[in-house]
Amino acid sequence: MKTTAFLAWITLSAAAFGWTEHFTFENIATPPGMDPQVGAMDCMPDGRIAVAFHRGEVMFLNPTDNSWKLFATGLQEPLGMLVEADGSVLVMQRAELTRLKDTDGDGSADEYETVFDDFGMSGNYHEFAYGPARDTEGNLFIVLGVASNGAPMAPEIRGEFSEIGQVDFKGMITRETWGKNKNTAGRMYARVKWRGWVLKISPDGKKMEPYASGFRSPNGIGFDAKGRLLITDNQGDWRPTSPLYDVRRGGFYGHPASLVWKEGWNGGDPRLMDVGKLDAMQVPAAGFFPQGELANSPTWPVIIPAKGFPEGMAGQTVIGEMNQPNLVRVLDDEVGGVFQTALIPMFDGSPLGIGNNRMVFGNDGAMYVGKTALSWAGGKGITRIKWNGKEFLSLEKIKALPKGFALRFSQPLDSSTIKTLAVKRHTYQYHQAYGAPKKNEELLVVAGATLSEDGMTITLDVEALAERYLHLIDMTGLLSKKGEKILGSKAWYHVVKAPK
Amino acid sequence: MKQISLTFAAAFSVAAAAPDGKQLFTTNCSACHMLDQMVVGPSLVEMRSLYNGKPDDFVNWSIAPQKKRPSVIDMPSMVHVGEEGLRAIYAHVMQVSKGVTAKKQEKGDPYAAAPTHLARPQVMRIFMPDAGPASIAVALDDINSLCWDAGACRLRYAWTGGFIDGFPYWQGNGSSLAKVLGTVKYTEQASPFGKDAAVKFLGYKVKGGLPVFRYKAGEKMVTESYSPVSGGMGFVRSFSVVTTAPLVLDFPDQSGVSVTADKGKLAGGKFTLTPAEAAAFTLTYSLK
């Protein structure tokens, strides 16, 4: 009896400090009769929300009355969108990057211009295409997913076939013998061009530079507020858990299938290479989403704008997630020129739910979340999230220190609660197998936690930070001076470079 | 307050406790298995009907899954979870699925009547049978449809009857092709510009719902547009080719179709046009 009453009390107090006290979550009615799975979103210059659906429609949502207007139809699996200043819309679909133009001014697209399609298609279902992200010079970046051995290639492919691999072309296209060949084809494969690569395309679409390699299922690409090209990828083979990358020119980001398309590649089937060699080649992840705890299939990055959400979050990146009922907020840090991040759940325990594939902020400062499933676990439709202006306790900044972390919060803390902070860490084994359990997990002894004079910064003293370890800072026990719990109570900081 | 601190302290310890089936399920299984409906793999309710009282079978399957359902993607091995972990997952699955009934699976396409699907004419990019992966399905009207390949920049085939059933593709993640609803009446074996012409697709315009494809074949700029033969079976194919030399195109004779041209000379499988004629000419395909 006593226990029950106690648990009920805990539940109530948690609810009273939840996200719903500060944000509203509203489901927007999608066009009647249409498949409401969302593949891409952006905001039009006039404030309408452009949405691309799974079955190829591009529609504009008027946020003032929630009405819809059809703009384009017939696209295949649009998974990225970028609205241009003149109102034309760039859409990445399976086969190409397309510019949708309304040349006669009747409100719907009459021209579907191929901006870039110079990459291979094997016909395999898993070859999704993502982007574009635009840099300050107008260059467009796209990233191409690799094929899955859940199915063979189609008998007819687009572009060149790479002979590098244990299974020849005939073996790669034959359904009848696929059960045997799939084991040596690679869990994910890149036998057609530029699969697993980021491509940089000139503003006119005429020039392309293979920019970076090593991607698997990179369902998120975008520039952050500081101009870094962020790409998320999904846990799987060669991905112990889902990573976040700060992508630079020429980098290799861990999944080897793409290497067959590296200029002058003579390393043979990259899948059979020495793992240590591959590990030395790869650029470490700027962040890790621990599988099952924070995100299993992270999605698109978006930047929190100056108005609409709490001021301390402006300029920060938020990333969607398919399998856990939350989004993920990115806290930046830089050590010796290396960008590394702490990742924090956002809207966990709210009515948001799963399937959070795409997000965009409207001119009104509201966040629109578009959901999909594509037959995996997920959701459908659009949720609009608005902040009601009521402040709350959250972690705003994090800085790695030689022996711990400095944590900056949005509100003054109850100093008696800072001793509840706990720090754990673990690392991952990089290998060909699908996913990896945590390795070398350990609880760190908190030697000290001191609060700044304004009550908003904690200096957490543990021990020397370990490179390539994911450090969990558990803030669940923190209370603000007003007695409110923290929203987003766990931060996972991936230490790529430890400060000396 | 004091009690809360104690609770948290307990949560923080990393004792080597028994594996947490729920947590392991979330980490390893939840992307593909939901409680009461099939997604990528069977629901937990179905797993219960298959494995209740048979933990060993569950563990063995999870370690070495086989192909059981022809239209379903193979499950990867969960050997990395370990037997103890798999048993914990088993216990979790059996517990949460107890007394739950599966959601009725909708049969057929729930969005078949979407206005964008019913629109005629229409242009739809989707994986098509007997064509390259960058293909485009075009409904010219209620009877006539065709498949145009944006990779090879050429007409692949035309059919009469209905348009396509895209549900096999749309219900999943693209692992199945769309189905042609009707009878293929005409198949084109190669591009009229020659089998080996280097092509580059430039996109299409939509006029009254009908496509005007633009591409380069060798050095020639081509537009190719389609409209239905009014009231009949067939299609009208209009070209505009920019060229300074006479144009000779391949149009091998085929049974089942009769082709007439408004310009040029169509004979012996070759179609010859002057540069002026090539700037705008039309071929009418009557299908039987």
Contacts between the chains, C-beta under 8 A, distances in Angstrom:
chain1	res1	chain2	res2	distance
A	6	B	3	6.7
A	10	B	4	7.5
A	10	B	7	7.6
A	33	B	111	6.2
A	33	B	113	5.7
A	33	B	114	4.7
A	33	B	115	6.5
A	34	B	111	6.0
A	34	B	114	4.6
A	34	B	115	7.5
A	34	B	116	6.6
A	35	B	110	8.0
A	35	B	111	4.5
A	35	B	114	6.9
A	35	B	170	6.6
A	54	B	170	6.5
A	55	B	111	7.2
A	55	B	114	7.3
A	55	B	116	7.1
A	55	B	117	7.6
A	55	B	166	7.2
A	55	B	170	5.6
A	56	B	116	7.8
A	56	B	124	6.7
A	56	B	125	6.6
A	57	B	116	5.3
A	70	B	116	7.2
A	73	B	116	5.1
A	73	B	119	7.2
A	73	B	122	6.6
A	73	B	123	7.4
A	73	B	124	7.5
A	74	B	122	6.3
A	74	B	123	4.5
A	74	B	124	4.3
A	74	B	125	5.7
A	74	B	136	7.7
A	75	B	125	6.0
A	76	B	125	3.8
A	76	B	126	5.7
A	76	B	127	7.8
A	77	B	174	6.3
A	93	B	125	6.6
A	94	B	125	7.4
A	94	B	133	7.7
A	94	B	134	7.8
A	94	B	174	7.5
A	95	B	125	6.6
A	95	B	133	7.1
A	95	B	134	3.9
A	95	B	150	6.3
A	95	B	151	7.5
A	96	B	134	7.3
A	96	B	150	7.6
A	96	B	201	7.7
A	98	B	203	6.9
A	99	B	203	7.9
A	109	B	206	7.4
A	110	B	205	5.9
A	110	B	206	5.2
A	110	B	207	7.3
A	111	B	203	7.0
A	111	B	204	7.9
A	111	B	205	5.0
A	111	B	206	7.6
A	112	B	123	8.0
A	112	B	203	5.2
A	112	B	204	5.3
A	112	B	205	7.4
A	112	B	206	7.0
A	113	B	202	7.3
A	113	B	203	4.2
A	114	B	150	7.8
A	114	B	201	5.4
A	114	B	202	5.4
A	114	B	203	4.0
A	117	B	134	7.2
A	117	B	150	7.5
A	117	B	201	6.1
A	121	B	132	7.7
A	121	B	133	4.0
A	121	B	134	6.0
A	121	B	151	7.2
A	122	B	133	7.1
A	123	B	127	6.7
A	123	B	132	7.9
A	123	B	133	4.0
A	125	B	172	7.4
A	125	B	173	5.4
A	125	B	174	3.8
A	125	B	175	3.9
A	126	B	173	7.5
A	126	B	174	8.0
A	148	B	73	7.8
A	150	B	73	4.1
A	150	B	74	6.2
A	150	B	175	6.9
A	151	B	73	7.4
A	151	B	175	5.3
A	154	B	127	7.7
A	154	B	133	5.6
A	156	B	131	6.9
A	156	B	132	4.8
A	156	B	133	7.0
A	157	B	132	7.5
A	157	B	133	6.6
A	158	B	132	5.7
A	158	B	133	5.6
A	158	B	134	5.4
A	158	B	151	4.1
A	179	B	67	6.1
A	182	B	74	7.7
A	187	B	76	7.5
A	291	B	27	4.9
A	291	B	28	7.9
A	292	B	23	6.1
A	292	B	24	7.6
A	292	B	26	4.3
A	292	B	27	2.8
A	292	B	28	7.3
A	292	B	30	7.7
A	293	B	27	7.7
A	296	B	26	7.9
A	296	B	27	7.4
A	296	B	30	6.9
A	296	B	31	5.5
A	297	B	31	6.4
A	322	B	31	7.5
A	323	B	26	8.0
A	323	B	30	5.7
A	323	B	31	5.3
A	324	B	26	7.8
A	373	B	39	7.2
A	374	B	172	7.0
A	374	B	173	4.2
A	374	B	174	7.8
A	375	B	39	6.1
A	375	B	40	6.1
A	375	B	171	6.7
A	375	B	172	4.1
A	375	B	173	5.2
A	376	B	31	5.7
A	376	B	32	6.5
A	376	B	39	6.1
A	376	B	40	5.5
A	376	B	173	7.0
A	377	B	30	6.0
A	377	B	31	5.5
A	377	B	32	6.8
A	377	B	33	7.7
A	377	B	34	5.6
A	377	B	39	5.4
A	377	B	40	7.8
A	420	B	5	6.3
A	420	B	8	5.5
A	420	B	9	7.9
A	422	B	8	7.9
A	422	B	12	4.3
A	424	B	12	7.9
A	424	B	14	6.6
A	433	B	80	6.2
A	434	B	76	5.0
A	434	B	77	7.8
A	434	B	80	7.4
A	435	B	27	8.0
A	435	B	28	7.3
A	435	B	80	6.8
A	436	B	80	7.2
A	437	B	80	6.5
A	441	B	14	6.3
A	442	B	14	7.3
A	443	B	12	7.0
A	443	B	13	7.2
A	443	B	14	4.8
A	474	B	12	6.4
A	476	B	8	6.0
A	476	B	11	7.5
A	477	B	4	7.4
A	477	B	5	6.7
A	477	B	8	4.5
